[in-house]
Amino acid sequence: MVPVTLTLPQLQLTAPLGTTNALEVSTNLTAWQDITTLTFTNTNLLWVDLYPRGGAAYYRLRQIAGSGGNNPPFPPPMTNLVWIAPGQFVMGSPDNSLDPDAASEEQPQTTVTLTKGFFIGMYELTQGEYLAVTSPNPSSFTGDLNLPVETVSWTQATNFCRLLNIRETLAGRLPSGYAYRLPTEAEWEYAARAGSTNRFNWGNDFGYSVLANYAWYSANAGGSTHLVGQKLPNAWGLYDVSGNVCEWCLNSFNTLDSYPGGSVTDPVASVPGPAKVFRGGSHGDDNISCRPADRKSIPQGTAINIFGMRLVLAQATP
C-alpha cells in the first residue's frame, strides 16, 4: 500500500499587535465563511488549515471592531470612519524576482511601526460630503452625490480638510487634540494592506485575475468613476483602495526616493514641496498601478478626474 502524504495549507498571517481577527475562507471570492478567531500576541502568526477544502481556497483576515493595542478613544464623530489600531507592517515591494511589477521607489522593503491608531474613511470622499463643506463641485463625473469627488488638487484636498476642521470645531464635534487631514503614505499603505504581506490584500494575484472584484480600473471602469462601495472591501472594511480614484497623501515628492530599509517608527510627512504623492489606482489606471505599494507624484495644483481623497482623523498633524 502506497502511503499518501497530505499537504495542508500553511498561512503566514499578519495583523496589528493585540488585535482580534476573524479568519475567513472562500472558494469563489464572493461568499466568505468564518473559520476561526485569532488574537495576535505577535504581528505575525503561522496558521495551518486542517480542513480539506476540495479545491482552491482563498483566505482573509477581518479585524473585529474594538480590538487592538489601542481601542478607539471615542466613537467616530462622523459616519463611515473606520478605526485602524496601531501596529507594524512591511512597506513597499520585494525585489523584482518576487514581484516583477515592483519599481525602484518601492524598495527596499521597510518595517514600519505605527504607535498611534487613527480613523480613516471607509469610502473615498463623496461629492455629497464635499459639497456639505464647500462648493462648487469640481467633479467631471456627476449625477449622483455618492460618486467620489474628483478633479481635486492636493491644494483643494488639504483646504477641504481645513474647512471641515473649522466646521466640526464650531459644531463641538471635533475631539480635542484631533484633526481631519490626508493620510501619510505610511498610514495609507498600512490601511490599504489591512494586515497582508502580499501584493494585494487578497493575495499576490500576479495575473490580476481577481482585481476586478475589488477595484474599478481601466479594464472595467468604462472611463469614468463609479459609486463608492460597489466592489469588495479589504479585510479592514475599506472600499476602493485599489481603484476608482487615486488618493492624495500628505507627503511631498522627495519621499519618492527609495525607502530607507530596516525599521522606522511613526514616519512623518516630509517637508513641504511642490509635488505631492498619490496612492491607489483609478478608473484610468492600469492594473500595476492598483497595487498598494505603487507610488507616484505630481505637482500639488494638478486637478484631473483621476484624483480624489480619503479622510483621516488623527492626533496632531505629522
C-alpha positions as CSV (number, residue, x, y, z in Angstrom):
1,M,0.0,0.0,0.0
2,V,1.5,3.3,-1.1
3,P,1.4,5.9,1.7
4,V,-0.4,9.2,0.9
5,T,1.1,12.5,2.0
6,L,-1.5,15.2,2.6
7,T,-0.2,18.7,2.1
8,L,-2.0,21.2,4.3
9,P,-2.2,24.9,3.5
10,Q,0.1,26.9,5.8
11,L,-0.7,30.6,6.1
12,Q,1.6,33.3,7.2
13,L,-0.8,35.8,8.8
14,T,0.0,39.4,9.7
15,A,-2.2,41.8,11.8
16,P,-1.7,44.7,14.2
17,L,-0.3,43.7,17.6
18,G,-3.1,42.9,20.1
19,T,-5.9,42.8,17.6
20,T,-8.5,40.0,17.4
21,N,-9.3,38.9,13.9
22,A,-11.8,36.6,12.2
23,L,-10.1,34.3,9.7
24,E,-12.4,33.8,6.7
25,V,-12.3,31.3,3.8
26,S,-13.9,31.4,0.4
27,T,-13.8,29.1,-2.7
28,N,-15.2,31.8,-5.1
29,L,-14.2,35.2,-3.6
30,T,-17.9,36.0,-3.2
31,A,-19.2,34.0,-0.2
32,W,-17.0,34.2,2.8
33,Q,-17.2,31.9,5.9
34,D,-15.6,32.5,9.4
35,I,-13.5,29.5,10.3
36,T,-11.7,30.7,13.5
37,T,-10.9,33.7,15.6
38,L,-7.3,34.7,16.3
39,T,-5.8,37.1,18.7
40,F,-2.4,38.4,17.6
41,T,0.1,38.4,20.5
42,N,2.7,39.0,17.8
43,T,2.3,40.7,14.5
44,N,3.0,37.5,12.6
45,L,1.3,34.2,13.0
46,L,1.7,30.8,11.2
47,W,-1.7,29.0,10.9
48,V,-2.4,25.6,9.3
49,D,-5.8,24.8,7.7
50,L,-6.5,21.2,8.8
51,Y,-9.8,21.1,6.9
52,P,-9.7,19.9,3.2
53,R,-11.5,22.4,1.0
54,G,-11.7,20.3,-2.1
55,G,-10.1,22.8,-4.5
56,A,-8.7,26.3,-4.5
57,A,-9.4,28.3,-1.3
58,Y,-8.9,31.9,-0.5
59,Y,-8.3,33.4,3.0
60,R,-8.6,36.8,4.5
61,L,-8.5,38.4,8.0
62,R,-11.2,40.7,9.2
63,Q,-10.3,42.7,12.3
64,I,-13.0,42.6,14.9
65,A,-14.2,46.1,15.8
66,G,-12.8,47.5,19.0
67,S,-9.9,45.1,19.2
68,G,-6.3,46.3,19.2
69,G,-3.5,47.6,21.4
70,N,-5.3,50.9,21.5
71,N,-9.1,50.8,21.3
72,P,-10.8,53.7,19.7
73,P,-10.5,56.6,22.1
74,F,-14.1,57.7,21.4
75,P,-16.9,56.7,19.0
76,P,-16.3,58.0,15.5
77,P,-17.7,61.6,15.3
78,M,-18.6,61.1,11.6
79,T,-20.2,58.1,9.9
80,N,-18.2,55.8,7.7
81,L,-15.0,56.2,9.7
82,V,-13.1,53.0,10.5
83,W,-10.7,52.7,13.5
84,I,-7.2,51.5,12.5
85,A,-5.4,50.1,15.5
86,P,-1.6,50.8,15.9
87,G,0.7,48.1,14.6
88,Q,3.5,47.1,12.4
89,F,3.7,46.3,8.7
90,V,6.2,45.9,5.8
91,M,6.0,48.9,3.5
92,G,7.0,48.6,-0.2
93,S,7.7,45.8,-2.6
94,P,10.2,42.9,-2.6
95,D,12.8,42.7,-5.3
96,N,11.8,42.0,-8.9
97,S,12.5,38.3,-8.6
98,L,9.5,38.1,-6.3
99,D,7.4,40.9,-7.8
100,P,8.1,41.6,-11.5
101,D,6.0,44.8,-11.3
102,A,7.9,46.3,-8.4
103,A,9.5,49.7,-9.0
104,S,12.7,51.1,-7.5
105,E,10.9,53.7,-5.5
106,E,9.0,50.9,-3.7
107,Q,12.2,49.4,-2.4
108,P,13.9,48.3,-0.2
109,Q,11.1,47.0,1.9
110,T,11.0,48.7,5.3
111,T,9.3,47.6,8.5
112,V,7.1,50.4,9.8
113,T,5.7,50.6,13.3
114,L,2.8,53.0,13.9
115,T,2.3,53.6,17.6
116,K,-0.9,55.6,17.3
117,G,-4.2,54.5,15.9
118,F,-6.3,56.6,13.6
119,F,-9.7,56.8,12.0
120,I,-9.9,56.6,8.2
121,G,-12.7,56.9,5.7
122,M,-14.5,53.6,4.9
123,Y,-15.1,55.1,1.4
124,E,-13.4,57.7,-0.7
125,L,-14.8,61.2,0.0
126,T,-18.1,61.6,-2.0
127,Q,-19.3,64.6,-3.9
128,G,-22.1,65.0,-1.3
129,E,-19.7,65.1,1.6
130,Y,-17.5,67.6,-0.3
131,L,-20.5,69.9,-1.1
132,A,-21.6,69.8,2.6
133,V,-18.4,71.7,3.4
134,T,-17.5,73.8,0.4
135,S,-18.5,74.4,-3.2
136,P,-18.7,74.3,-6.2
137,N,-18.4,70.6,-7.1
138,P,-15.2,70.2,-9.1
139,S,-16.0,66.7,-10.4
140,S,-16.1,65.8,-14.0
141,F,-18.5,62.8,-13.5
142,T,-21.7,63.9,-11.8
143,G,-25.3,62.8,-11.5
144,D,-25.1,61.1,-8.1
145,L,-23.7,62.6,-4.9
146,N,-22.4,59.1,-3.9
147,L,-19.8,59.2,-6.7
148,P,-16.4,60.1,-5.4
149,V,-15.4,63.7,-5.6
150,E,-12.6,64.1,-8.2
151,T,-10.8,66.7,-10.2
152,V,-9.5,67.9,-6.9
153,S,-5.9,69.1,-6.5
154,W,-3.8,68.4,-3.4
155,T,-4.2,72.1,-2.5
156,Q,-8.0,71.7,-2.7
157,A,-8.0,68.5,-0.7
158,T,-6.0,70.0,2.1
159,N,-8.2,73.1,2.0
160,F,-11.2,70.9,2.3
161,C,-9.7,69.3,5.5
162,R,-9.1,72.8,6.9
163,L,-12.7,73.9,6.3
164,L,-14.0,70.6,7.7
165,N,-12.0,71.1,10.9
166,I,-13.4,74.6,11.3
167,R,-17.0,73.4,10.8
168,E,-16.6,70.5,13.2
169,T,-14.9,72.6,15.8
170,L,-17.7,75.2,15.7
171,A,-20.2,72.4,16.0
172,G,-18.5,70.9,19.0
173,R,-17.9,67.6,17.3
174,L,-14.1,67.7,16.8
175,P,-12.4,65.8,19.7
176,S,-9.7,67.8,21.5
177,G,-6.2,67.2,20.0
178,Y,-7.6,65.6,16.8
179,A,-7.9,66.9,13.3
180,Y,-9.1,65.7,9.9
181,R,-6.4,65.5,7.2
182,L,-5.0,63.5,4.4
183,P,-3.2,60.2,5.4
184,T,0.6,60.0,5.3
185,E,2.0,57.4,2.9
186,A,2.7,55.0,5.7
187,E,-0.9,55.3,7.1
188,W,-2.4,54.9,3.7
189,E,-0.4,51.7,2.8
190,Y,-0.9,50.2,6.3
191,A,-4.7,50.7,6.0
192,A,-4.8,49.5,2.3
193,R,-2.8,46.3,3.1
194,A,-5.0,45.5,6.0
195,G,-2.6,43.0,7.5
196,S,-1.5,41.4,4.2
197,T,2.1,41.0,3.2
198,N,1.1,40.1,-0.4
199,R,0.9,42.4,-3.4
200,F,-2.8,42.9,-2.6
201,N,-5.0,42.4,0.4
202,W,-6.5,39.3,-1.1
203,G,-3.2,37.7,-2.3
204,N,-0.4,38.2,-4.8
205,D,-2.7,37.9,-7.8
206,F,0.2,38.0,-10.2
207,G,-2.2,37.6,-13.2
208,Y,-4.6,40.3,-11.9
209,S,-7.5,37.8,-12.3
210,V,-9.2,38.9,-9.0
211,L,-8.5,42.6,-9.2
212,A,-11.9,43.4,-10.8
213,N,-13.7,42.1,-7.8
214,Y,-12.1,44.9,-5.7
215,A,-11.4,47.8,-8.0
216,W,-12.6,50.0,-10.8
217,Y,-9.7,50.5,-13.1
218,S,-9.0,50.9,-16.9
219,A,-10.1,47.4,-17.8
220,N,-13.6,47.6,-16.2
221,A,-14.5,51.2,-15.3
222,G,-15.5,52.3,-18.8
223,G,-13.5,55.5,-18.5
224,S,-15.4,57.0,-15.5
225,T,-15.8,56.8,-11.8
226,H,-18.5,54.6,-10.1
227,L,-20.5,54.9,-6.9
228,V,-18.3,54.3,-3.8
229,G,-18.6,50.9,-2.1
230,Q,-19.7,48.8,-5.0
231,K,-16.7,46.5,-5.0
232,L,-15.5,44.2,-2.3
233,P,-13.8,45.8,0.7
234,N,-10.4,44.9,2.1
235,A,-10.1,42.9,5.3
236,W,-10.4,46.0,7.4
237,G,-13.6,47.2,5.8
238,L,-12.2,49.8,3.4
239,Y,-13.6,50.1,-0.1
240,D,-12.0,51.3,-3.3
241,V,-8.4,51.5,-2.0
242,S,-7.2,49.8,-5.2
243,G,-9.2,51.8,-7.8
244,N,-12.0,54.3,-8.7
245,V,-9.9,57.4,-7.9
246,C,-6.3,57.9,-6.8
247,E,-6.0,59.3,-3.3
248,W,-3.8,62.2,-2.2
249,C,-1.3,61.7,0.7
250,L,0.4,64.4,2.8
251,N,3.9,63.5,1.6
252,S,5.9,65.6,-0.8
253,F,7.7,64.4,-3.9
254,N,11.1,63.8,-2.2
255,T,9.6,60.8,-0.4
256,L,9.7,59.0,-3.7
257,D,13.3,58.3,-3.1
258,S,14.0,54.7,-2.2
259,Y,12.8,53.6,1.2
260,P,15.5,53.5,4.0
261,G,15.2,49.8,4.6
262,G,15.4,48.4,8.1
263,S,12.9,49.6,10.6
264,V,11.3,53.0,11.2
265,T,8.7,54.2,13.8
266,D,5.9,56.7,13.1
267,P,7.4,58.2,9.9
268,V,6.0,61.6,9.3
269,A,5.1,63.5,6.1
270,S,8.1,65.1,4.6
271,V,8.9,68.8,4.5
272,P,6.8,70.9,2.1
273,G,7.5,70.6,-1.6
274,P,5.8,71.5,-4.9
275,A,4.8,67.9,-5.9
276,K,2.8,65.5,-3.8
277,V,2.3,61.8,-3.6
278,F,-0.8,60.0,-4.5
279,R,-1.7,56.3,-4.0
280,G,-4.1,53.7,-5.2
281,G,-5.3,53.2,-8.8
282,S,-8.1,54.9,-10.6
283,H,-10.7,54.4,-13.3
284,G,-8.0,55.5,-15.8
285,D,-5.1,53.4,-14.5
286,D,-3.7,50.0,-15.5
287,N,-3.6,47.0,-13.1
288,I,0.0,47.6,-12.0
289,S,-0.9,51.0,-10.6
290,C,-3.6,49.4,-8.4
291,R,-1.1,47.7,-6.1
292,P,-0.9,49.1,-2.6
293,A,2.9,49.6,-2.9
294,D,2.6,51.7,-6.1
295,R,3.8,55.3,-5.5
296,K,3.5,58.3,-7.8
297,S,3.7,62.1,-7.5
298,I,2.5,65.2,-9.4
299,P,2.5,69.0,-8.8
300,Q,0.2,69.8,-6.0
301,G,-2.0,72.1,-8.1
302,T,-2.9,69.4,-10.6
303,A,-6.6,68.7,-10.8
304,I,-7.8,66.0,-13.2
305,N,-10.5,63.4,-13.0
306,I,-8.4,60.6,-11.6
307,F,-7.6,62.5,-8.3
308,G,-9.8,62.2,-5.2
309,M,-9.2,61.8,-1.5
310,R,-9.9,59.8,1.7
311,L,-10.1,61.4,5.1
312,V,-8.1,60.6,8.2
313,L,-9.0,61.7,11.7
314,A,-5.9,61.5,13.9
315,Q,-3.9,63.1,16.6
316,A,-1.6,66.1,15.9
317,T,-0.7,66.6,12.3
318,P,2.6,64.7,11.4
